[in-house]
Amino acid sequence: MFVKSHMIPLRKTHFIQKSASVQEALDLMEKLDLDGIPVVEEKRYQGIITRHFIYEACFLSSLSKEQFLLKTRAGEIARYKNQAVSEDEMFEQTLLMVNDMPIVAVADKHNVLLGIITRYDVLEQFQSAFGMKMPGVRISFASLEAEGRIARLSEITKQFHENIISLTTFDETDKLVRRMVMKVEKTPNLKKFTEKLSQSGFRILSIHED
């Protein structure tokens, strides 16, 4: 998955000029119910401004609230000025970034703003990766880390005509065991399928029907 496949394009992105007052930025966020917006100078990305940044900067300022909001420019308190992603980067890169900020800016090599990825977009893709929007049976199991285990899993799945909705793997601490979470459509073969997994060295941890 690439960023460009899931980003909100510039034509649908709300942003504010670097020279705009903090009051203008706050008014825009309140009007649109946004937590944060990109700051630009002409078309070039200059950082992100959020409600939290505004409240924090206002608290630390020696100006009165009214003076701060009117006299301070959006560009003065914008953060993450060098943290934009390319539209050709892997989407997973944004997962780490939204821990700290509500939106991730997408810019080209000239730092021209192309759009944004929101925290909601990241969560949506995370849910999709786990097949959370489709009904089915989620099977958690563990397997010794060995060559050909995924291929063996595929063979068993094909043998019992199971349709895989999603498959995610996780590394265990000792690096010798891999946990896997597979979601499949519910079929009459499910019990025999899980029994075959156990017989083939996959230790079933849990089975849950959505």
N, CA and C of each residue as an Amber inpcrd file, in Angstrom:
protein
   630
   0.8430000  -1.1900000   0.0000000   0.0000000   0.0000000   0.0000000
   0.8780000   1.2390000   0.0000000   0.5650000   2.1680000  -0.8770000
   1.3120000   3.4170000  -0.9530000   0.4710000   4.5730000  -0.4200000
   1.1550000   5.5880000   0.0730000   0.4880000   6.7630000   0.6340000
  -0.4940000   7.3650000  -0.3600000  -0.1030000   7.4510000  -1.6330000
  -0.9500000   8.1100000  -2.6290000  -2.2970000   7.4140000  -2.8220000
  -2.3760000   6.1420000  -2.4420000  -3.6330000   5.4040000  -2.6110000
  -4.6500000   5.7360000  -1.5250000  -4.1990000   6.3250000  -0.4280000
  -5.0960000   6.5330000   0.7110000  -5.1130000   7.9630000   1.2390000
  -4.3260000   8.8460000   0.6520000  -4.2720000  10.2080000   1.1700000
  -5.4830000  11.0300000   0.7140000  -5.7610000  12.0800000   1.4700000
  -6.7720000  13.0550000   1.0670000  -6.0690000  14.0500000   0.1470000
  -6.4750000  14.1780000  -1.1110000  -5.7590000  15.0600000  -2.0510000
  -5.8940000  16.5240000  -1.6700000  -5.0280000  17.3430000  -2.2240000
  -4.9720000  18.7640000  -1.8710000  -6.3050000  19.4690000  -2.0970000
  -7.0210000  19.0940000  -3.1450000  -8.2850000  19.7780000  -3.4430000
  -9.3330000  19.5710000  -2.3470000  -9.1330000  18.5500000  -1.4990000
 -10.0570000  18.2890000  -0.4000000  -9.4270000  18.5710000   0.9590000
  -8.2060000  19.1160000   0.9260000  -7.4750000  19.3800000   2.1640000
  -7.6490000  20.8280000   2.6000000  -7.9380000  21.0250000   3.8720000
  -8.0300000  22.3710000   4.4340000  -6.6690000  22.7400000   5.0180000
  -6.1620000  23.9070000   4.6630000  -4.8680000  24.3640000   5.1520000
  -4.9090000  25.8680000   5.3490000  -3.8450000  26.3990000   5.9280000
  -3.8120000  27.8370000   6.1800000  -2.4250000  28.3750000   5.8470000
  -2.3770000  29.6310000   5.4290000  -1.1060000  30.2490000   5.0790000
  -0.2780000  30.5510000   6.3320000   1.0200000  30.4800000   6.1600000
   1.9740000  30.7350000   7.2430000   1.7650000  32.1130000   7.8710000
   1.3740000  33.0930000   7.0520000   1.2250000  34.4670000   7.5190000
  -0.1220000  34.7490000   8.1950000  -1.0280000  33.7700000   8.1620000
  -2.3440000  33.9660000   8.7730000  -2.2090000  34.0110000  10.2970000
  -3.1280000  34.6930000  10.9350000  -3.0850000  34.7760000  12.3990000
  -3.5160000  33.4510000  13.0120000  -3.0990000  33.2260000  14.2410000
  -3.5120000  32.0320000  14.9680000  -5.0290000  32.0160000  15.1330000
  -5.6200000  33.2140000  15.2780000  -7.0800000  33.2950000  15.3940000
  -7.7620000  32.7380000  14.1450000  -7.2240000  33.0500000  12.9750000
  -7.7820000  32.5280000  11.7300000  -7.6770000  31.0030000  11.6780000
  -6.5360000  30.4980000  12.1140000  -6.3340000  29.0480000  12.1190000
  -7.3090000  28.3750000  13.0710000  -7.4610000  28.9580000  14.2580000
  -8.3720000  28.3870000  15.2540000  -9.8130000  28.4620000  14.7670000
 -10.1940000  29.5670000  14.1520000 -11.5590000  29.7110000  13.6240000
 -11.8450000  28.6430000  12.5660000 -10.8440000  28.3940000  11.7030000
 -11.0190000  27.4040000  10.6430000 -11.1780000  26.0080000  11.2310000
 -10.3610000  25.6810000  12.2250000 -10.4500000  24.3550000  12.8440000
 -11.7710000  24.1720000  13.5910000 -12.2200000  25.2180000  14.2500000
 -13.4890000  25.1230000  14.9780000 -14.6680000  25.0120000  14.0150000
 -14.6080000  25.7670000  12.9300000 -15.6820000  25.7360000  11.9350000
 -15.8210000  24.3550000  11.3020000 -14.6830000  23.7080000  11.0250000
 -14.6780000  22.4130000  10.3320000 -14.5280000  21.2340000  11.2910000
 -14.4220000  21.5210000  12.5970000 -14.2530000  20.4920000  13.6240000
 -13.0070000  19.6400000  13.3350000 -11.8740000  20.3270000  13.1580000
 -10.6110000  19.6590000  12.8820000  -9.6730000  19.8110000  14.0720000
  -8.8330000  18.8050000  14.2920000  -7.8460000  18.8780000  15.3710000
  -6.5700000  19.5750000  14.9210000  -6.2950000  19.5280000  13.6150000
  -5.0810000  20.1410000  13.1130000  -5.1540000  20.3590000  11.6150000
  -4.3500000  21.2930000  11.1090000  -4.3070000  21.5890000   9.6750000
  -2.8620000  21.9000000   9.2660000  -2.5280000  21.6550000   7.9980000
  -1.1910000  22.0090000   7.5130000  -1.0500000  23.5210000   7.3640000
   0.1710000  23.9690000   7.5050000   0.5030000  25.3700000   7.2890000
   1.3660000  25.4400000   6.0310000   1.0700000  26.3750000   5.1580000
   1.8320000  26.5020000   3.9090000   2.2910000  27.9430000   3.6970000
   3.3360000  28.0820000   2.9010000   3.7530000  29.3990000   2.4140000
   3.6250000  29.3290000   0.9110000   2.6350000  30.0190000   0.3810000
   2.2020000  29.7810000  -0.9920000   1.7330000  28.3210000  -1.0630000
   2.4950000  27.4470000  -1.7300000   2.0810000  26.0400000  -1.8270000
   2.9990000  25.0980000  -1.0430000   4.0630000  25.6650000  -0.4630000
   5.0550000  24.8140000   0.1910000   4.6960000  24.5310000   1.6510000
   4.8580000  23.2780000   2.0220000   4.5260000  22.8210000   3.3760000
   5.4440000  23.4600000   4.4080000   4.8480000  24.0180000   5.4880000
   5.6080000  24.7060000   6.5260000   5.3550000  24.1450000   7.9260000
   4.6500000  23.0320000   8.0170000   4.3960000  22.4390000   9.3230000
   2.9190000  22.2070000   9.5710000   2.6240000  21.8560000  10.8100000
   1.2390000  21.5750000  11.2080000   0.9000000  22.4100000  12.4380000
  -0.3120000  22.9190000  12.4680000  -0.7970000  23.6420000  13.6360000
  -2.0260000  22.9000000  14.1640000  -2.0910000  22.7420000  15.4740000
  -3.2100000  22.0380000  16.0940000  -3.8020000  22.8920000  17.2130000
  -4.9610000  22.5140000  17.6560000  -5.5770000  23.2150000  18.7920000
  -4.6550000  23.1480000  20.0060000  -4.0750000  21.9700000  20.2230000
  -3.1940000  21.7910000  21.3730000  -1.9850000  22.7150000  21.3000000
  -1.3890000  22.8350000  20.1170000  -0.2370000  23.7270000  19.9540000
  -0.6340000  25.1680000  20.2830000  -1.8250000  25.5580000  19.8380000
  -2.3070000  26.9240000  20.0720000  -2.4900000  27.1720000  21.5710000
  -3.1710000  26.2380000  22.2580000  -3.4260000  26.4190000  23.6910000
  -2.1120000  26.4470000  24.4730000  -1.1800000  25.5740000  24.1040000
   0.1040000  25.5060000  24.7950000   0.9060000  26.7880000  24.5820000
   0.9820000  27.2470000  23.3280000   1.7430000  28.4580000  23.0190000
   1.1230000  29.6850000  23.6780000  -0.1930000  29.7170000  23.7230000
  -0.8950000  30.8340000  24.3500000  -0.5970000  30.8710000  25.8440000
  -0.5760000  29.7180000  26.4700000  -0.3140000  29.6210000  27.9130000
   1.0970000  30.1200000  28.2430000   2.0500000  29.8170000  27.3560000
   3.4460000  30.1740000  27.5930000   3.7790000  31.5990000  27.1540000
   2.8690000  32.2230000  26.4110000   3.1200000  33.5660000  25.8910000
   2.9360000  34.6330000  26.9700000   3.6570000  35.7200000  26.8140000
   3.5210000  36.8590000  27.7330000   2.3780000  37.7880000  27.3030000
   1.8290000  37.4990000  26.1180000   0.7230000  38.3110000  25.6040000
  -0.5940000  37.8750000  26.2180000  -1.5570000  38.7690000  26.1890000
  -2.9040000  38.3750000  26.6040000  -3.4550000  37.4090000  25.5680000
  -4.5020000  36.7020000  25.9180000  -5.0960000  35.7320000  24.9880000
  -5.4930000  36.4080000  23.6830000  -6.1410000  37.5640000  23.7820000
  -6.6190000  38.2690000  22.5970000  -5.4510000  38.7330000  21.7150000
  -4.4130000  39.2640000  22.3510000  -3.2480000  39.7180000  21.5970000
  -2.5190000  38.5560000  20.9280000  -2.3990000  37.4800000  21.6850000
  -1.7100000  36.2970000  21.1450000  -2.4210000  35.7820000  19.8950000
  -3.7190000  35.6300000  19.9680000  -4.4810000  35.0820000  18.8540000
  -4.4270000  35.9690000  17.6190000  -4.3870000  37.2740000  17.8180000
  -4.4090000  38.1970000  16.6880000  -3.0170000  38.5210000  16.1380000
  -2.0260000  38.5770000  17.0110000  -0.6920000  39.0040000  16.5890000
   0.2400000  37.8550000  16.1970000   0.0150000  36.6660000  16.7390000
   0.8910000  35.5310000  16.4510000   0.4990000  34.9070000  15.1150000
   1.4910000  34.6160000  14.2960000   1.2550000  34.0040000  12.9820000
   1.2630000  32.4760000  13.1050000   0.4870000  31.8290000  12.2490000
   0.3810000  30.3640000  12.2660000   1.7540000  29.7100000  12.1020000
   2.5800000  30.2910000  11.2440000   3.8990000  29.7280000  11.0030000
   4.8190000  29.7680000  12.2080000   4.5440000  30.6770000  13.1540000
   5.4070000  30.8240000  14.3300000   5.2590000  29.6360000  15.2910000
   4.1000000  29.0220000  15.3230000   3.9070000  27.9300000  16.2840000
   3.6960000  26.5760000  15.5900000   3.8220000  26.5670000  14.2580000
   3.6870000  25.3010000  13.5230000   4.8320000  24.3650000  13.9020000
   4.5410000  23.0740000  13.9460000   5.5510000  22.0690000  14.2750000
   5.6250000  21.0230000  13.1570000   6.5530000  20.1000000  13.3040000
   6.7640000  19.0160000  12.3400000   7.0380000  19.5620000  10.9330000
   7.8620000  20.6060000  10.8840000   8.1230000  21.2820000   9.6140000
   8.8870000  20.4160000   8.6190000   9.6320000  19.4680000   9.1190000
  10.4260000  18.5980000   8.2400000   9.9050000  17.1650000   8.2250000
   8.6450000  16.9850000   8.5910000   8.0990000  15.6350000   8.7010000
   6.9090000  15.4210000   7.7710000   7.1620000  15.5730000   6.4950000
   6.1590000  15.2350000   5.4780000   6.6000000  13.9410000   4.8010000
   5.6400000  13.1790000   4.2930000   5.9650000  11.9390000   3.5940000
   5.7260000  12.1130000   2.0980000   6.4000000  11.2870000   1.3300000
   6.2040000  11.2840000  -0.1180000   4.9790000  10.4410000  -0.4530000
   4.3000000  10.7620000  -1.5270000   3.1310000   9.9830000  -1.9280000
   3.5110000   8.5850000  -2.3760000   4.7850000   8.3450000  -2.6590000
   5.2450000   7.0280000  -3.0980000   5.8000000   6.1770000  -1.9610000
   5.7530000   6.7000000  -0.7240000   6.2120000   5.9080000   0.4160000
   5.1680000   4.8660000   0.7900000   5.6390000   3.8260000   1.4860000
   4.7170000   2.7990000   1.9610000   3.7920000   3.3970000   3.0190000
   2.5290000   3.0240000   2.9740000   1.5400000   3.6020000   3.8780000
   1.8770000   3.3230000   5.3410000   2.5460000   2.1890000   5.6090000
   2.8710000   1.8180000   6.9790000   3.6910000   2.8820000   7.6950000
   4.4300000   3.6810000   6.9260000   5.2610000   4.7260000   7.5140000
   4.4260000   5.7060000   8.3350000   3.1810000   5.9250000   7.9190000
   2.3350000   6.9050000   8.6110000   1.8500000   6.3810000   9.9590000
   1.8760000   5.0700000  10.1530000   1.3910000   4.4880000  11.4060000
   2.1960000   4.9970000  12.5910000   3.4970000   5.1220000  12.4260000
   4.3540000   5.6090000  13.5010000   4.1670000   7.1070000  13.7190000
   3.9200000   7.8290000  12.6480000   3.8500000   9.2830000  12.7350000
   2.5880000   9.7770000  13.4280000   1.4640000   9.0770000  13.2730000
   0.2170000   9.5610000  13.8780000   0.1580000   9.3060000  15.3750000
   1.1950000   8.6740000  15.9300000   1.2800000   8.5820000  17.3830000
   1.4310000   9.9660000  17.9910000   2.1090000  10.8530000  17.2670000
   2.4170000  12.1750000  17.7880000   1.5820000  13.2960000  17.1950000
   0.9950000  13.0930000  16.0270000   0.2460000  14.1710000  15.4000000
  -1.0250000  13.6460000  14.7320000  -2.0740000  14.4810000  14.7000000
  -3.3660000  14.0160000  14.1800000  -3.4060000  13.8500000  12.6710000
  -2.4960000  14.5410000  11.9720000  -2.4340000  14.4210000  10.5180000
  -0.9790000  14.3260000  10.0730000  -0.7680000  13.7180000   8.9230000
   0.5590000  13.6330000   8.3240000   0.4910000  14.3190000   6.9710000
   1.3980000  15.2570000   6.7420000   1.4150000  15.9730000   5.4690000
   2.0870000  15.1280000   4.3890000   1.5720000  15.2240000   3.1820000
   2.1610000  14.5500000   2.0150000   2.6710000  15.6530000   1.0900000
   3.9530000  15.5920000   0.7590000   4.5500000  16.6380000  -0.0720000
   5.4720000  16.0250000  -1.1190000   5.7310000  16.7930000  -2.1960000
   6.6310000  16.2950000  -3.2340000   8.0790000  16.6640000  -2.9050000
   9.0020000  16.3980000  -3.8070000  10.4240000  16.6370000  -3.5400000
  10.7600000  18.1150000  -3.4020000   9.8570000  18.9760000  -3.8490000
  10.0540000  20.4170000  -3.7030000   9.3180000  20.9560000  -2.4730000
   8.7950000  20.0480000  -1.6640000   8.0550000  20.3690000  -0.4410000
   6.7050000  21.0310000  -0.7120000   6.1840000  20.8520000  -1.9120000
   4.8460000  21.3510000  -2.2420000   3.8090000  20.3950000  -1.6470000
   2.8660000  20.9360000  -0.9120000   1.8510000  20.1230000  -0.2560000
   0.9500000  19.4500000  -1.2850000   0.7830000  18.1340000  -1.1650000
  -0.0520000  17.3640000  -2.0860000  -1.3390000  16.8680000  -1.4350000
  -1.3500000  16.8420000  -0.1140000  -2.5180000  16.3350000   0.6010000
  -2.1250000  15.9230000   2.0030000  -2.9890000  15.1760000   2.6630000
  -2.7180000  14.7290000   4.0290000  -3.2190000  13.3030000   4.2410000
  -2.6740000  12.6880000   5.2780000  -3.2020000  11.4300000   5.8090000
  -3.6600000  11.7410000   7.2290000  -4.8850000  11.3920000   7.5860000
  -5.3660000  11.6400000   8.9420000  -5.2290000  10.3860000   9.7960000
  -5.2960000  10.5790000  11.0940000  -5.2450000   9.4410000  12.0240000
  -6.3910000   8.4810000  11.7260000  -7.5320000   9.0240000  11.3400000
  -8.6840000   8.1890000  10.9780000  -8.3610000   7.3020000   9.7810000
  -7.6700000   7.8660000   8.7800000  -7.2930000   7.0920000   7.5900000
  -6.3990000   5.9140000   7.9710000  -5.4610000   6.1710000   8.8760000
  -4.5340000   5.1140000   9.3180000  -5.2900000   4.0090000  10.0430000
  -6.2060000   4.3880000  10.9290000  -6.9940000   3.3910000  11.6630000
  -7.8840000   2.5860000  10.7150000  -8.4250000   3.2550000   9.6990000
  -9.2560000   2.5740000   8.7050000  -8.4690000   1.4740000   8.0010000
  -7.2320000   1.7840000   7.6040000  -6.4100000   0.8000000   6.9120000
  -5.9590000  -0.3050000   7.8490000  -5.7380000   0.0300000   9.1040000
  -5.3710000  -0.9650000  10.1070000  -6.5170000  -1.9600000  10.2850000
  -7.7380000  -1.4450000  10.3510000  -8.9120000  -2.3020000  10.4690000
  -9.0660000  -3.1820000   9.2390000  -8.8050000  -2.6040000   8.0720000
  -8.9110000  -3.3630000   6.8240000  -7.8860000  -4.4980000   6.7840000
  -6.6560000  -4.2070000   7.2600000  -5.5950000  -5.2200000   7.2510000
  -5.9650000  -6.4250000   8.0980000  -6.7490000  -6.1930000   9.1540000
  -7.1780000  -7.2750000  10.0320000  -8.5470000  -7.8340000   9.6310000
  -9.1010000  -7.3200000   8.5380000 -10.3940000  -7.8250000   8.0850000
 -11.5230000  -7.5570000   9.0510000 -11.4450000  -6.4480000   9.7730000
 -12.4150000  -6.1770000  10.8330000 -13.7900000  -5.7670000  10.3140000
 -13.8820000  -5.4300000   9.0310000 -15.1600000  -4.9790000   8.4880000
 -15.9600000  -6.0900000   7.8250000 -15.3920000  -7.2930000   7.8400000
 -16.0850000  -8.4350000   7.2350000 -16.3320000  -9.5080000   8.2880000
 -17.5030000 -10.1340000   8.2620000 -17.7730000 -11.2150000   9.2260000
 -16.9140000 -12.4310000   8.9060000 -16.5550000 -13.1600000   9.9380000
 -15.7420000 -14.3510000   9.7290000 -15.2590000 -14.9160000  11.0450000
 -14.3020000 -15.8150000  10.9690000 -13.7450000 -16.4630000  12.1600000
 -12.2630000 -16.1040000  12.2450000 -11.8620000 -15.5580000  13.3860000
 -10.4770000 -15.1580000  13.5970000  -9.7520000 -16.2520000  14.3800000
  -8.6940000 -16.7770000  13.7860000  -7.9350000 -17.8570000  14.4040000
  -6.5360000 -17.3470000  14.7390000  -6.1830000 -17.3830000  16.0180000
  -4.8450000 -16.9920000  16.4410000  -4.0450000 -18.2580000  16.7220000
  -2.8400000 -18.3170000  16.1940000  -2.0190000 -19.5060000  16.4290000
  -0.5470000 -19.1390000  16.3820000   0.2730000 -20.0570000  16.8620000
   1.7190000 -19.8440000  16.8910000   2.4030000 -20.9710000  16.1480000
   3.5650000 -20.6520000  15.6000000   4.3240000 -21.6460000  14.8510000
   5.8070000 -21.3890000  15.0480000   6.5810000 -22.4560000  15.0940000
   8.0230000 -22.2960000  15.1160000   8.4650000 -21.5850000  13.8500000
   9.4020000 -20.6690000  13.9890000   9.9170000 -19.9310000  12.8400000
  10.7690000 -20.8710000  11.9910000  10.2620000 -21.2540000  10.8400000
  10.9930000 -22.1800000   9.9700000  10.6110000 -21.9060000   8.5250000
  11.5130000 -22.2140000   7.6330000  11.2610000 -22.0040000   6.2210000
  10.0930000 -22.8500000   5.7430000   9.1970000 -22.2490000   4.9850000
   8.0930000 -22.9900000   4.3970000   6.8310000 -23.0490000   5.2320000
   6.8150000 -22.3830000   6.3980000   5.6160000 -22.4700000   7.2570000
   4.4230000 -21.7490000   6.6230000   4.6520000 -20.6040000   6.0030000
   3.5530000 -19.8950000   5.3490000   3.0360000 -20.7070000   4.1680000
   3.9550000 -21.3510000   3.4460000   3.5570000 -22.1870000   2.3080000
   2.7110000 -23.3580000   2.7900000   3.1120000 -23.9530000   3.9200000
   2.3560000 -25.0740000   4.4790000   0.9680000 -24.6090000   4.9120000
   0.9010000 -23.4430000   5.4990000  -0.3820000 -22.8750000   5.9100000
  -1.2820000 -22.6830000   4.6990000  -0.7090000 -22.2060000   3.6140000
  -1.4600000 -21.9910000   2.3720000  -1.9980000 -23.3120000   1.8190000
  -1.1870000 -24.3610000   1.8960000  -1.6080000 -25.6790000   1.4020000
  -2.8130000 -26.1980000   2.1790000  -2.7490000 -26.0750000   3.5040000
  -3.8520000 -26.5640000   4.3470000  -5.1240000 -25.7610000   4.0770000
  -4.9690000 -24.4480000   3.9260000  -6.1100000 -23.5750000   3.6450000
  -6.7780000 -23.9690000   2.3310000  -5.9610000 -24.2460000   1.3380000
  -6.4830000 -24.6530000   0.0260000  -7.1530000 -26.0190000   0.1150000
  -6.5650000 -26.9250000   0.8810000  -7.1010000 -28.2820000   1.0300000
  -8.5210000 -28.2740000   1.5880000  -8.7880000 -27.3430000   2.5120000
 -10.1100000 -27.2950000   3.1430000 -11.0000000 -26.1890000   2.5540000
 -10.5550000 -25.6290000   1.4390000 -11.3380000 -24.6290000   0.7110000
 -11.7390000 -23.4490000   1.5940000 -10.8080000 -23.0260000   2.4450000
 -11.0660000 -21.8700000   3.2960000 -10.7090000 -20.5940000   2.5370000
 -11.5650000 -19.5990000   2.6510000 -11.3070000 -18.3110000   2.0180000
 -10.7110000 -17.3620000   3.0490000  -9.4540000 -16.9560000   2.8370000
  -8.7630000 -16.0800000   3.7870000  -9.2000000 -14.6310000   3.5810000
  -9.6920000 -14.0170000   4.6630000 -10.0630000 -12.6050000   4.6390000
  -8.8440000 -11.7470000   4.9510000  -8.0630000 -12.1820000   5.9350000
  -6.8330000 -11.4610000   6.2770000  -5.8590000 -12.4140000   6.9690000
  -4.5800000 -12.0850000   6.8730000  -3.5360000 -12.8620000   7.5410000
  -2.4550000 -11.9030000   8.0060000  -2.1990000 -11.9060000   9.3030000
  -1.1880000 -11.0270000   9.8810000  -0.2500000 -11.8610000  10.7320000
   1.0380000 -11.5490000  10.6880000   2.0070000 -12.2930000  11.4940000
   2.7310000 -11.3440000  12.4480000   3.1510000 -11.8950000  13.5820000
   3.8640000 -11.1290000  14.5940000   5.0700000 -11.9330000  15.0590000
   6.1720000 -11.2650000  15.3410000   7.3530000 -11.9360000  15.8660000
   7.2620000 -12.0300000  17.3810000   7.5530000 -13.1950000  17.9160000
   7.6240000 -13.3610000  19.3560000   8.9660000 -12.8380000  19.8650000
   9.0750000 -12.6910000  21.1600000  10.2740000 -12.1190000  21.7610000
  11.5200000 -12.9440000  21.4770000  11.3910000 -14.2640000  21.5380000
  12.5800000 -15.0890000  21.3650000  12.9710000 -15.2790000  19.9040000
  12.1560000 -14.7270000  18.9790000  12.4390000 -14.7630000  17.5420000
  12.3800000 -16.1610000  16.9350000  12.0700000 -17.1690000  17.7390000
  11.9850000 -18.5330000  17.2220000  10.5490000 -18.9530000  16.9830000
   9.6380000 -18.1810000  17.5170000   8.2180000 -18.4890000  17.3840000
   7.5180000 -17.2990000  16.7400000   6.6410000 -17.5860000  15.8000000
   5.8870000 -16.5260000  15.1370000   4.4080000 -16.7050000  15.4220000
   3.7850000 -15.6410000  15.8760000   2.3280000 -15.6580000  16.0690000
   1.6520000 -15.2110000  14.7830000   0.5230000 -15.7980000  14.5030000
  -0.2360000 -15.4370000  13.3130000  -1.7160000 -15.2740000  13.6820000
  -2.3470000 -14.3460000  13.0060000  -3.7960000 -14.1660000  13.1550000
  -4.3980000 -14.2430000  11.7650000  -5.2180000 -15.2650000  11.5710000
  -5.8630000 -15.4660000  10.2740000  -7.3720000 -15.3340000  10.4390000
  -7.9840000 -14.5820000   9.5440000  -9.4450000 -14.4900000   9.5440000
  -9.9560000 -15.1550000   8.2820000 -10.8760000 -16.0920000   8.4520000
 -11.4270000 -16.8330000   7.3190000 -12.9430000 -16.7630000   7.3500000
 -13.5400000 -17.0270000   6.2150000 -15.0010000 -17.1250000   6.1800000
 -15.4220000 -18.3910000   6.9150000 -16.5590000 -18.3260000   7.5810000
 -17.0440000 -19.4810000   8.3210000 -17.5720000 -20.5280000   7.3460000
 -17.0610000 -21.7740000   7.4620000 -17.4980000 -22.8790000   6.6060000
 -17.7090000 -24.1200000   7.4580000 -18.4020000 -25.1240000   6.9280000
 -18.6000000 -26.3780000   7.6640000 -17.2850000 -27.1090000   7.9480000
 -16.2270000 -26.7550000   7.2090000 -14.9390000 -27.4290000   7.3760000
 -14.0760000 -26.8210000   8.4760000 -14.5810000 -25.8180000   9.1760000
 -13.7430000 -25.0680000  10.0950000 -13.1100000 -25.9530000  11.1720000
 -13.8940000 -26.8500000  11.7800000 -13.3620000 -27.6930000  12.8600000
 -12.2400000 -28.5940000  12.3270000 -12.4590000 -29.2080000  11.1670000
 -11.4380000 -30.0750000  10.5860000 -10.2130000 -29.2660000  10.1670000
 -10.4680000 -28.0340000   9.7020000  -9.3750000 -27.1590000   9.2890000
  -8.4540000 -26.8430000  10.4710000  -9.0340000 -26.4650000  11.6020000
  -8.2130000 -26.1250000  12.7720000  -7.5280000 -27.3610000  13.3500000
  -8.1800000 -28.5150000  13.2530000  -7.5460000 -29.7510000  13.7130000
  -6.3190000 -30.0670000  12.8620000  -6.4450000 -29.8380000  11.5610000
  -5.3260000 -30.0860000  10.6560000  -4.1820000 -29.1150000  10.9440000
  -4.5150000 -27.8910000  11.2760000  -3.4840000 -26.9260000  11.6350000
  -2.6920000 -27.4160000  12.8500000  -3.4140000 -27.9020000  13.8510000
  -2.7690000 -28.4100000  15.0680000  -1.8690000 -29.6040000  14.7600000
  -2.3670000 -30.4990000  13.9200000  -1.5930000 -31.6850000  13.5510000
  -0.3250000 -31.3160000  12.7710000  -0.3780000 -30.1660000  12.1150000
   0.7510000 -29.7420000  11.2790000   1.7300000 -28.8330000  12.0190000
   1.5580000 -28.7250000  13.3320000   2.5100000 -27.9600000  14.1380000
   2.1390000 -26.5260000  14.4150000   0.9180000 -26.1330000  14.0430000
   0.4540000 -24.7880000  14.3570000  -0.3330000 -24.8520000  15.6720000
   0.1580000 -24.1880000  16.7060000  -0.5020000 -24.2400000  18.0160000
  -1.6170000 -23.2100000  18.0810000  -2.8580000 -23.6830000  18.1640000
  -4.0230000 -22.7970000  18.1870000  -4.0840000 -22.0920000  19.5310000
  -4.1610000 -20.7690000  19.4900000  -4.2380000 -19.9660000  20.7190000
  -5.6670000 -19.5470000  21.0270000  -6.4200000 -19.2260000  19.9860000
  -7.8220000 -18.8340000  20.2140000  -8.5670000 -18.8740000  18.8800000
  -9.8880000 -19.0730000  18.9860000 -10.7650000 -19.0410000  17.8260000
 -11.9510000 -18.1600000  18.2050000 -12.1840000 -17.1320000  17.4120000
 -13.2550000 -16.1840000  17.7380000 -14.0430000 -15.8310000  16.4950000
 -15.3660000 -15.9710000  16.5910000 -16.2250000 -15.6210000  15.4570000
 -16.7350000 -14.1980000  15.6000000 -16.5490000 -13.3800000  14.5750000
 -17.0390000 -11.9900000  14.5980000 -18.5380000 -11.9680000  14.2990000
